[in-house]
Every structure is written in C-alpha cells, then in structure tokens.
Amino acid sequence: MVRTAAAIRFAAGVLVVASAAACTSSGQPVAASKVKTLRPMSAAELRTHLLPAVLPKGWTSQADPADPADPAQSAQSAHPGPGSAAIGEPRCAFPGGGDVADAGATAAVASATASFSGGRSAGGGVMAGAETLYSFSGDGAAQAMRRIRQLAAECAKVVTPASDPPGFTERIAAVSGPRLGDDSIRVRATTTWSDHPRDVQHDDALVVREGNTLIVLWCAPTPQAEVDTVLSFMPEAVAQVRSRHPAPVEPAP
C-alpha cells in the first residue's frame, strides 16, 4: 500500500504536528498459540476500527480512500504486502519513523489509513497526523514488530552527500512505547541538513500490537515539541481496535 496520507509529510511547513505520548516499557507479548487463533481483519473491517470521526479537544478524523491495490496480493504486485516497501527498494530508504513501521508490515494481509487534525501548532499551523492499521494472519504481527526493531537497528544512521543537495543525516532508533496492547515501539527519527545543521526535524511513529493487528500513528517532520500531541491519540486508537462496537469513522468523500 502506498501511504495515502503522504501529503502530510510534504506539507510539513503548514501541517505542523505535535504529540505527547509517554514512552514507558512495552506490554507483555501475547502467547503464540493465542495469536495464531485470531482471524485477520479485512481492509473493510479495519476501516471501521480507525480513529473515530470526533476526537478530544476538537480534533477530527477521516478514513482515507480505500487502496484498490490492497486486496490484490499477487506475485506480480509491485508491493509484497500492504506495507510500502516495494521489491528492490534500497535498504534504509526511509524518510521517517512511519516509513520504518510501514516497511516492517509488508506481510500484512490488509491495511487501512486515516488522516486526523485539530488545534493549532506553536507556529500557527494546523496540527495533523495519520493512522494506519495492519492485520496479519498467524503470528505475522509479532514478526512485524521484530522486523521494525531490526530495521531501526540496521538503519540507525543514513547520510547523503552534501554535494547532492539537500544533503541530510537521518537517525533512527526503536525505543519502548507506552504500556498499551501486547507490545509497543516508538520509532524515533531525526533529520538534519548539511546547509542548516541547527535545523532538526523529528518524524516519530508509535506502533502498538493488539493481537494480530498493528496500530501505527505517524506524523510529518516537525520540531520535537510538536510531535507528542499526534501520538497521544494512541489510547483512543487502541480502544477502537479492541471495541466490538467502535465509534463511527468519518468516511472518505
């Protein structure tokens, strides 16, 4: 699945993001026997479990249009799964934390994405973020969490030449996430540029595994002070996935 909320990343100067998710130790993994008995959700089912249309403090959420390529998991597909890591994609070609999580989720059988926004950033722009849900069969979700940690370790530092403007240095690290779900990771991502070495942007993502579903919240590159508000909606996101009667999700136009 090509990430449908990519516009948020390219509009970082206008859609400034914030987050305040506390990072503590991860939850206890679910036993493999339990995980394997869970039925994966379809893309249509996942869409009903995205963040609800109305969020705290005046924020709103809207499901992105369904990805027509999502159900077609054929060998001829350019994507091995709903994640965006295409066959032959260079290793560590990750603009941010959300992309690391996405690349670790290529074994998912279905996915769905929503965009949400609200409030005002310190710079006066609209704060915005995005959520992606991935569903797996068997113990695929637990394997995806291991893959995300592995990718973060392998791609801890990526440097492009200053002669290839704008040269940049990107650092990735997977740390413990909040005590939510069966396991959680915060993928920290920072970027600095050769021509503006003091300008640091943060592009974190928060990943929670709930059974055989991965819940990912991510945001556009932004100052660290404005990352945490987006990630703070993870408790609401987890509650939606757990609920048998989730709050209504605003449909795509």
N, C-alpha and C positions, 0 to 999 in steps of 0.2 A: 504494500500500500504506500503510495507516495503520500507524504504527510499533507493532509488537506488544509492545515492551518499554517502553512509555510509563510503566508503573507505577514503573519505576526512578526516573524524573525526579520523580514526586510523592512518593516515599518517600525523598527525599534526606537527611532528618534521620536515617533509620535505615540506609538502604543507602548508606553513605559510600564514595566511590570514590577510588582512587589510581592514578597512572600515572608511569612513569619512562622514557618513550620519548625517546631522544636525538633532537634536531632538528638535522639537518645538511642538506646540499644534496640536491635531488631527483635521481633517477636519470635516465638518458638516455631520451627517448621512443623507442618502437618505430616503425620505418618504417611509413607509412600502408599500403603495399602488403601488409605482413605482417599488420597488424591486420585488414584487410578480408577476409583469407582465414580467419580464425578463426571457428569455428561458436559461436554463443552457447549457453550452457547453459540448460536449463530450470530452473524453480523446484525440481523434484525433484532434479536433478543438483546444483544449488547447495547444497541441504541436506546432501548427502553431503560437501561440502567445507568446511562450517563448522568452527569450532574443535572439537577432539576432546573427548570426554567427560571425560578426565582431563588436567589441565593441571599445570604445575610448581607446587611448593610447596603442594599440596593443593587447588588451585582446581579447580572442575568447571564444565562447560558443558553446556547443554541446548538443542536446537533448539526454537524457538517453534512453536506450531501453524501449519500451513500457512494462508496467507491465501486464502480461497476466491475473493476478487475478483482475485487476482493474474493468473490466466490470461486473464481477460476484459478485453482491451484494446480495448473498443469505443468508438465515438464517444459513446455515451450514458453511459459511465462517468463518475463524479464525479472520477476521477483520471486524468490523461493518461498515466500510466505507474506503475510500481511505487513511485516516489517519492511523498511525501505532499502535494506542492503541488497543491491542488485548483484547478480552474478558477475564476477570480475571487478567489482568495486574495489578501489585501492584500500588496503588496510589503514585504519586510523583516519579515514576521510570523514571526520565528524566535526561539524560546526559547533556542536554543543551537547549538553547533557541529555537532552531529549533524543538526539540522534543516536547516542550510545545505547540508550534504552531501546530505541526502535530497532537498531541493528541486532540487538540480542534477542528480539522477539520474532525472528523470521520463521520459526517453527509453529507459530500460532495458526490456528485453523480459521479464525475470524477476528475482525477488529472493527472498531467504530470510534469516531473522534468528535469532540465538541469544542467550540470556542466560547470563552466567557470573559466578561469585562465589567468594570464598575469603578466608582470612585475617581480620584484624581491623584496623579503622581506628584512627587515633590517638584518636578519640573513643569507641572501644569498639564501634562498629557493624560490621556485615558489609560488606565492600567488594564492589561489584558493578559490572558493566558489560554492554555488549551489542555484538554484531557484526551487521552487515548486509552481504550480498553482493549485488551487482547485475551482471547480464550484459547486454551490448549487442551489437547487430549492427553491421557495418561499423566505422567509426571513432567510434561513439557514446560509447565510454568516454573517449576523448581529448577529445571535445567536452564531456562532462560535467565533466571536470576544469577545462576553461576556464570553464564556467558557474559552478562552485563559486568559482573565483577572482573572477569577475565579481560574483557575489552578495555575496561578502565585502567587495569594494571599494565596492559600491553601498550596502551596509547597515552601513557601518563604525561608525555610532553611531545608536542608536534611543533616544529619550527619551519617556517617557509623563508626563502631567501629575501633579504631586504631589497635586493635588486629586482624582485618581482613584486612591485607594489600592488596593494599594501602588504608588505611583509609582516607576518604576525607570529606570535608564540602562543600556543594554546596548551593549557594544563588541565588534565582530567584526573579526578580521584573519586572512588566509590567509598562512602563512609556509611556508618549506621544511620538508618532512618528512624522515624518515630515508632512507638510501640503500637502499631496498627497491623491488622491482618496476621498472616502466618510468617511473613518475612518482609523486610523493607530495606531500601537502599536510597541514599541521597547521592546522586551523581553530581559532584561539584565540577564546574567548568569555568575557567577564567581565560580571557584573551587579552593580550597586549599587542600593540602595533609598533613597528620599528620607527615610524615617523611621529608617533605620540606615545612614548614609553610610559607616561604617567596616567594615561587614559586606560583604565582597566574595566572591562565589561564581564559580567557574570551571566552564565546561561545554565543554571542548575535545573535538574529534574528530580522529582521524587517518585519512586517506584514502590508500590506495595503489592505483595502477592496475597490474594484472598482465594484460597483453594487453588483451582486451576485457571484463575483469571489474574492478569496483571493490570493494575491501575497506574497510569503514568500521568503526572501533572508536569507541565513544562512551560517555558516562557521565552520571550525574546531576550537577546542580550541587553543587559541593563545594569546600572550600578547595584552593588550588593544590598544597599539599604532598601531597594525596591523589589527584591526578589521574593521575600518571605510571604507577602500577602497572597500571592497566587498559590504557593504551596500550602498555605494554611487551610485551603479548602479540602485537603485530603480526608479529614474525618467525614465530611458530607459525601465525598466520593465513595468511600468505603461503605457507608451506610446504604447508599443507593444500590451497590452491588449485592450487599447482603439481603436487602429487602425483597420480600415476595410481592410487595405492592409498592414499588418505588414511586416517588413523586413524579408528576408529569414532566417530560422533557420537551422543551420547545422544538418543534420540527423545523427542518430546513425549509426555506421558501421554495 
